[in-house]
Amino acid sequence: MGGGEKPELFKDGKRLDGRGPEDLREIKIIPDYIKNADGSAYIEWGNNKIIAAVYGPQEALPKHVQDPQRAIIKCRYQMAPFSSLEEHGRTGPNRRATEISKVTKEVFENAVLLDYFPGSEINLYIEVLQGDGGTRAAGITVASVAMALSGIPMRDLPYSVSVGKVGDKLILDLNKIEDNYSDADMPIAMSPKSNDIVLLQMDGNLTKEEIKQGLIMVQKAGETISRIQREAIKAPYERIAERYKK
Ligand code: CDP
């Protein structure tokens, strides 16, 4: 929700990038992107380009942060200084990055079987190379893949996407210009197996009915997002299986 003259976000029933209200941007995930990490992946979600890397579990340090019952998750979301045209340079531990790191960490506290690794820490890094709206959602989605590839046991594979409102129309997966000028923006993360909502934030106002409708749109899109995540996780194993067949 930015200032300045509000551009027309809908033309002939289509969004500026040609999508219908319920269309996702194109999503591609490359698994095992960072060889040094225990698990990693790279996502292109529309014009967002994001890397997620997981290290651990390893002994939590400093010792006073250790939880004798379970592992702790440390998460750092960051935007590269060259990741966006307008607000470049605003990187490092700013308020927004701290908030996104916190909500992302909470998503994974719901997904990872933390009590398997008492006293240890799991480090999750999310680096936005190019940002175009919805980076927290794309970051959570790719981090799920990285976490699964690290071999850390999870009870579910969270995905995330946002839903918002332009005028009286609900739209899925807002890009930056839509994010800036929409009347509402609600990023959501879901645990698909349990159908639990593991993240819900809201900028602007939605009615109860719109929230219900929005959740239905998110769950429908979630089938596609989950499928792309699962294919990315399976790909490295399928490559190995192929090699043994020859
Ligand atoms: O990325 P997300 O939608 O989760 O977060 P946001 O705070 O609603 O930001 C929307 C978009 O604004 C981001 O995706 C970036 O494209 C852009 N942005 C930026 O370029 N620099 C910032 N410091 C903050 C946001």
Residues whose N, C-alpha, C, O or C-beta is under 5 A from the ligand:
A	BS01	CDP	S84 E87 R90 G131 D132 G133 G134 T135 R136 A137 K176 D179
